[in-house]
Amino acid sequence: MFKGRSKALFIASLLITIYVIYLIVYFGSSIFVEDSAEALGGALATALVTPHMFILGLGGIFGWLGFFAKKSWAALVAAILYCVGALLFMIYIIFVIPSIILGFIGYSKQKKLNSSN
């Protein structure tokens, strides 16, 4: 499965996928509450986190594309999108930093693997 593919890129993509699924479940469930004040707060929180979720989800798609297609450019785009997503919601940056680091490492490893083949 990992022949000619970067393990770091796989781990970064997996972490981002799990994180985005967590965000969707957590903030998606906050909308469906009975109390109108809680619903308003949940909707506001979801609106603030949505750009962060979207950019990280897009980065995850590029990460998986880079992993399965062995494309180093897609891995670089994914790592850059992880950085942009982290900057969009600085409160949760600590959860994205490991994926950022692994994304750039995965990009360089994938580029080396592609050039050696």
C-alpha positions, -999 to +999 in steps of 0.1 A: +000+000+000+028+024+008+051+014-020+062+046-037+040+067-014+048+089+015+037+076+050+038+112+064+013+123+037-009+094+046-009+103+083-015+140+076-044+132+053-059+108+078-056+133+107-073+160+087-100+137+076-108+127+112-106+163+124-130+176+097-154+147+105-152+157+141-159+193+133-189+185+111-204+162+138-198+186+167-209+218+150-236+201+130-253+188+161-252+222+178-277+235+153-304+210+162-313+221+198-347+230+212-339+263+229-338+292+205-309+310+223-288+278+221-298+274+184-287+310+177-254+304+195-248+271+176-256+288+143-232+316+151-204+292+161-210+271+130-208+302+108-175+311+123-160+276+119-174+269+084-145+285+064-120+266+086-139+233+079-142+240+042-106+248+036-093+219+056-117+195+039-104+208+005-069+203+018-078+167+028-091+160-007-058+172-021-039+152+005-056+120-005-052+128-042-015+134-036-012+101-017-031+078-040-020+094-073+016+099-061+014+136-070+038+158-051+021+190-063-012+179-047+006+172-014+021+207-015-014+222-022-028+202+007-001+214+031-006+250+021-044+247+025-038+232+060-019+264+068-046+286+054-073+267+073-053+270+105-051+308+100-088+311+094-097+298+129-067+304+152-083+290+183-081+255+169-046+259+153-032+234+178-052+206+162-039+214+127-002+219+134+007+182+133-010+179+099+008+210+086+042+196+096+034+161+083+020+176+051+052+194+042+073+164+052+050+142+031+054+166+001+092+165+003+092+127+007+068+122-022+089+144-044+120+124-036+101+091-042+088+104-075+123+115-087+139+082-077+114+062-098 
